[in-house]
Amino acid sequence: MQDGLLQNQPLAAHHTFGLQANARFFIEIKHEDELGALLGLPYEPKLILGGGSNIFFTTDYPGLVMKNRILGIDIIDEDEDSLIVQIGGGVVWHDLVLWAVAHNYGGLENLSLIPGTVGAAPIQNIGAYGVEFDSVFHELTAVNIAIGESKVFDKTACKFGYRNSIFKNELKGQYLIIRVKIRLKKRSTNLLWSTVIFVPC
Ligand SMILES: Cc1cc2nc3c(=O)[nH]c(=O)nc-3n(C[C@H](O)[C@H](O)[C@H](O)COP(=O)(O)OP(=O)(O)OC[C@H]3O[C@@H](n4cnc5c(N)ncnc54)[C@H](O)[C@@H]3O)c2cc1C
């Protein structure tokens, strides 16, 4: 049996509603290299799970639940005004927001405290307070869970809409998003200081 593959695993701790249900097979994916061997196995159907905040298990799941635990937040490119950050799909979304705010990188502030993982953010193009995820999106890499092939999706290919994307429509359940790249702004310290100095008393 595949390393880390569990049978009859309770799912209560893996979804927000916490209802008791079991997955016939369950695995946590910590690295994309683990996917190749796993996808060849005949454990059908397969379900991709992030933080479980938008999934409701009411009965046992008859196939394989694949929980995304691929981590990492890395700056991979930058210029004077902005930077490209690559994030593992299993990173908790709010941890990413806290990281950006702590480093004074702008773009994610309105999206704080949205439950779930980075890998799930493109699925419904998460949003709050008038800001949508696609406003910072650069590109993502996802693996086709039927054939194991990875593919890069740019903004056009994702077909983002209001709480919508290609991953909720024609590609529903077909791709596991392993990493996401976003563009954040470098804030001007001078601007912040001048705001503080010229606030009227
Ligand atoms: C209290 C509460 C408040 C919320 N507030 C907001 C809000 O303000 N704005 C907003 O937009 N949403 C909100 N949501 C919805 C939720 O935060 C989002 O849908 C979030 O993106 C779900 O992330 P998750 O990791 O929990 O996904 P899950 O619930 O685990 O999965 C959701 C869907 O995405 C798929 N999926 C998950 N990870 C991947 C992956 N790596 N690759 C491919 N498919 C994947 C799953 O198969 C499933 O179809 C809220 C939910 C709750 C419970």
The ligand as a Gaussian input file, in Angstrom:
#p B3LYP/6-31G(d) Opt

LIG

0 1
 C      -17.391000      30.872000       8.164000
 C      -17.030000      30.941000       6.710000
 C      -16.760000      32.177000       6.150000
 C      -16.430000      32.281000       4.783000
 N      -16.188000      33.528000       4.262000
 C      -15.884000      33.634000       2.947000
 C      -15.628000      34.919000       2.371000
 O      -15.671000      35.959000       3.026000
 N      -15.320000      34.956000       1.042000
 C      -15.242000      33.832000       0.271000
 O      -14.937000      33.942000      -0.910000
 N      -15.469000      32.602000       0.810000
 C      -15.788000      32.484000       2.106000
 N      -16.035000      31.246000       2.645000
 C      -15.889000      30.054000       1.797000
 C      -14.497000      29.394000       1.938000
 O      -13.663000      30.180000       2.769000
 C      -13.844000      29.256000       0.559000
 O      -14.658000      28.490000      -0.296000
 C      -12.458000      28.634000       0.647000
 O      -11.765000      28.875000      -0.553000
 C      -12.510000      27.141000       0.931000
 O      -11.203000      26.698000       1.135000
 P      -10.903000      25.243000       1.696000
 O       -9.430000      25.032000       1.649000
 O      -11.557000      25.071000       3.019000
 O      -11.612000      24.341000       0.597000
 P      -12.443000      23.002000       0.815000
 O      -13.711000      23.306000       1.548000
 O      -11.575000      21.932000       1.354000
 O      -12.790000      22.673000      -0.723000
 C      -13.651000      23.533000      -1.454000
 C      -13.644000      23.071000      -2.927000
 O      -12.370000      23.321000      -3.493000
 C      -11.778000      22.088000      -3.932000
 N      -10.353000      22.191000      -3.588000
 C       -9.810000      22.466000      -2.370000
 N       -8.474000      22.538000      -2.464000
 C       -8.154000      22.316000      -3.769000
 C       -6.940000      22.248000      -4.494000
 N       -5.740000      22.438000      -3.914000
 N       -6.994000      21.993000      -5.824000
 C       -8.188000      21.798000      -6.452000
 N       -9.375000      21.828000      -5.805000
 C       -9.359000      22.089000      -4.490000
 C      -12.498000      20.971000      -3.201000
 O      -12.480000      19.760000      -3.911000
 C      -13.895000      21.576000      -3.103000
 O      -14.582000      21.402000      -4.328000
 C      -16.356000      31.109000       3.995000
 C      -16.588000      29.846000       4.580000
 C      -16.927000      29.766000       5.915000
 C      -17.188000      28.412000       6.526000

